[in-house]
Amino acid sequence: MRRIACAAGALFTAAVLGLGMGPAVADDAPAYTLPAGTPAYVRAAIEDPARPAEQKARDANRKPAELLMMSGIRPGHTVVEFASFGQYFTTFLSDIVGPSGMVYMYDLPYTEKRSGHASRAFVAAHPNSHYQLVDYNTLQLPQKVDEVFIVLYYHDLFINKIDTANLDARIFTALKPGGTLLIVDHNAVAGSGTTDTAKLHRIDPAVIRKELKAAGFTLVKESDLLAHPDDDHSQMVFSPALRGLTDQTVFVFRKPKG
């Protein structure tokens, strides 16, 4: 199995902490209030009593209801999630699409050692999910997909030598006309491009905007929902003081209907 940059033990452990795996969060974690107008199926997924306490403790900082509503996900939909390890969003997606929908979970091979067993256990408990370890450069995506999620991982595509232009094109093809792609990532200094991607696990939002538009997507929303002005973009995103508090940009892209 090919070992790649983000696969280093300590760094990957930090990565899965940032994406939803790891030890419990402090008891004084801030409370999360669902926004007005949250659909019943989103509310049920977030309030599911079976969710682990350590995941619930992250809700106030991650604002899952707002992101799920932005994506347009509905019961019965077909969803693709990149970097599903940790299953923070995967659990919501599976609950919302229900037995008539499907969630395709795709992780790079380096994640097997620390998350493969947990991901296979998730699939065993959720028949509406599919899990695959695969090189994103050769991944064959399902077709007629309703939504694609890439949360806190677009920057990792560069670290892991993924041809992002080619992958973006395949995502575009896989989506139904009108389908959406939701991307959330840690902000780097404006104008820095991918200079700090490997060192700090950040990316200039302009890179994401440019690449997805080049693939044919329409940008329908760019949100500061997860903005944190106190983050000066100079620190590694896995620094203990920054966990869950990095300055992030939320993008919603759509495949045109016509």
C-alpha positions in Angstrom: 0.0 0.0 0.0 1.4 3.4 -1.0 2.1 5.7 2.0 1.5 9.3 1.3 2.1 12.6 3.0 -0.9 12.8 5.3 -0.5 9.2 6.4 2.2 9.9 9.0 0.9 8.6 12.4 0.6 11.7 14.5 -0.6 13.9 11.7 -3.3 11.4 10.6 -4.4 11.1 14.2 -4.8 14.9 14.3 -6.7 14.7 11.1 -9.3 12.3 12.3 -9.7 14.3 15.4 -10.6 17.3 13.2 -13.0 15.3 11.1 -14.9 13.8 14.0 -13.0 10.8 15.5 -11.2 10.8 18.8 -11.6 11.2 22.5 -14.5 12.9 24.2 -14.7 16.7 24.2 -14.8 18.7 27.5 -18.1 18.7 29.3 -18.3 22.5 29.0 -18.6 22.3 25.2 -21.0 25.0 23.9 -24.6 24.1 23.4 -25.9 23.8 19.8 -29.3 25.3 18.9 -30.9 24.1 15.7 -31.9 27.1 13.5 -35.5 27.9 12.9 -37.0 26.1 10.0 -34.8 23.0 10.4 -36.6 20.2 8.5 -37.8 17.3 10.6 -35.5 14.8 8.9 -32.5 17.0 9.7 -33.6 17.6 13.2 -34.1 13.8 13.8 -30.7 13.0 12.5 -29.0 15.6 14.7 -31.0 14.7 17.8 -30.6 11.0 17.4 -29.9 9.7 20.9 -27.6 7.0 19.4 -25.1 9.6 18.3 -21.8 9.5 20.4 -21.5 12.2 23.0 -18.1 13.3 21.6 -19.7 14.0 18.2 -22.6 15.9 19.7 -20.1 18.1 21.6 -18.8 19.3 18.3 -22.1 20.4 16.9 -22.0 24.0 18.1 -18.7 24.6 16.2 -19.5 22.6 13.1 -23.2 23.7 12.6 -24.4 20.5 10.9 -28.0 21.6 10.4 -27.1 24.7 8.5 -24.7 22.8 6.3 -27.1 19.9 5.6 -29.8 22.4 4.7 -27.4 24.2 2.4 -26.6 21.0 0.6 -30.2 20.3 -0.3 -30.1 16.7 1.0 -33.5 14.9 1.3 -34.8 11.5 2.2 -34.3 9.1 -0.7 -31.2 10.9 -2.1 -28.0 9.4 -3.3 -25.0 11.0 -1.7 -21.2 10.7 -2.1 -18.9 11.6 0.8 -15.2 12.0 0.4 -13.1 11.4 3.6 -15.8 9.7 5.5 -13.5 8.4 8.2 -14.8 9.4 11.6 -18.4 9.3 10.4 -19.4 12.7 11.8 -21.3 13.7 8.7 -21.8 10.2 7.4 -24.1 9.4 10.3 -26.3 12.4 9.4 -26.3 11.5 5.7 -27.3 7.9 6.3 -30.1 8.9 8.7 -31.5 11.5 6.4 -31.5 9.6 3.1 -33.1 6.6 4.8 -33.7 3.1 3.5 -34.6 4.4 0.0 -31.4 6.4 -0.4 -27.7 5.5 -0.5 -24.5 7.0 0.9 -21.2 6.2 -0.9 -18.2 6.7 1.4 -14.8 7.0 -0.3 -11.5 7.1 1.6 -7.9 7.0 0.5 -6.0 3.8 1.3 -3.8 5.4 3.9 -6.8 5.7 6.2 -7.2 1.9 6.5 -4.9 1.4 9.5 -6.9 3.7 11.9 -10.4 3.9 10.4 -11.0 0.9 8.1 -12.5 -1.3 10.8 -14.8 1.5 12.1 -15.9 2.3 8.6 -16.8 -1.3 7.8 -18.6 -1.6 11.1 -20.6 1.5 10.1 -21.6 -0.1 6.9 -22.6 -3.3 8.6 -24.9 -1.3 10.9 -26.2 1.0 8.0 -27.4 -1.0 5.0 -27.9 2.2 3.0 -24.1 2.9 3.0 -21.2 1.7 0.9 -17.6 2.0 1.8 -14.5 1.8 -0.4 -10.8 2.5 0.0 -9.7 3.8 -3.4 -7.2 6.1 -5.1 -9.3 9.1 -6.0 -7.3 9.4 -9.3 -8.9 6.1 -10.5 -12.2 6.2 -8.6 -15.3 5.5 -10.7 -18.2 7.4 -9.1 -21.8 6.3 -9.2 -24.0 8.3 -11.5 -27.2 10.4 -10.9 -25.9 11.5 -7.6 -27.9 14.2 -5.7 -25.2 15.6 -3.4 -21.5 15.4 -2.9 -19.8 16.3 0.4 -16.1 17.2 0.7 -15.8 18.6 4.3 -12.3 19.8 5.5 -10.6 17.7 2.9 -10.2 19.5 -0.4 -6.8 20.7 0.7 -5.8 17.1 1.3 -6.3 16.3 -2.3 -3.2 18.3 -3.1 -1.2 16.7 -0.3 -2.1 13.3 -1.6 -1.3 14.1 -5.3 -4.8 13.9 -6.5 -5.5 15.4 -10.0 -8.2 17.8 -8.7 -9.2 19.0 -12.2 -9.9 15.5 -13.3 -11.7 14.6 -10.1 -13.8 17.7 -10.2 -14.8 16.8 -13.8 -15.8 13.3 -12.7 -17.8 14.7 -9.8 -19.6 17.0 -12.2 -20.4 14.1 -14.5 -21.7 12.0 -11.6 -24.1 14.6 -10.3 -27.6 14.9 -11.6 -28.4 18.2 -13.3 -29.2 20.5 -10.4 -27.2 18.4 -8.0 -25.0 20.1 -5.4 -21.4 19.9 -4.2 -20.8 21.1 -0.7 -17.2 22.0 0.2 -15.9 23.3 3.6 -12.3 23.9 4.2 -9.8 25.7 6.4 -8.8 29.1 5.1 -5.2 30.0 4.2 -4.0 33.6 3.8 -5.7 35.2 0.8 -3.5 35.0 -2.3 -1.4 32.1 -1.0 -2.9 29.5 -3.3 -1.8 26.0 -2.1 1.5 27.2 -0.6 0.5 26.4 3.0 -1.5 23.3 2.2 1.0 20.7 3.2 2.5 22.7 6.1 -0.7 24.0 7.7 -3.5 22.0 6.1 -5.1 25.2 4.8 -6.1 26.4 1.3 -6.8 29.7 -0.2 -10.6 29.7 -0.9 -9.9 31.3 -4.2 -8.3 28.0 -5.4 -11.5 26.1 -4.6 -13.7 28.7 -6.3 -11.6 28.8 -9.4 -11.2 25.0 -9.8 -14.9 24.2 -9.4 -16.0 26.9 -11.8 -13.5 25.6 -14.3 -15.1 22.2 -14.0 -18.5 23.7 -15.0 -20.1 24.2 -11.7 -22.1 27.3 -10.7 -21.2 28.8 -7.3 -24.6 29.3 -5.6 -23.4 30.1 -2.1 -20.2 31.2 -0.4 -20.8 31.4 3.3 -18.9 32.7 6.3 -21.0 30.5 8.6 -17.9 29.0 10.0 -15.8 32.1 10.0 -13.5 32.7 13.0 -11.8 36.2 12.7 -9.4 35.4 15.6 -7.7 32.8 13.4 -4.9 34.6 11.6 -4.3 31.6 9.2 -0.7 31.2 10.4 -1.1 28.1 12.5 -1.5 24.4 11.7 -5.2 23.6 11.9 -4.6 20.7 14.3 -3.1 22.9 16.9 -4.9 22.2 20.2 -6.0 25.8 20.7 -7.5 25.9 17.2 -9.3 22.6 17.1 -12.9 23.4 15.9 -12.1 27.1 15.7 -10.3 27.5 12.4 -11.5 30.1 10.0 -13.4 28.2 7.3 -15.3 28.9 4.1 -18.4 27.0 3.0 -19.1 26.6 -0.7 -22.2 25.3 -2.4 -21.7 24.5 -6.0 -24.4 23.3 -8.4 -24.4 21.4 -11.7 -26.5 23.5 -14.1 -29.8 22.0 -15.1 -29.5 22.9 -18.7 
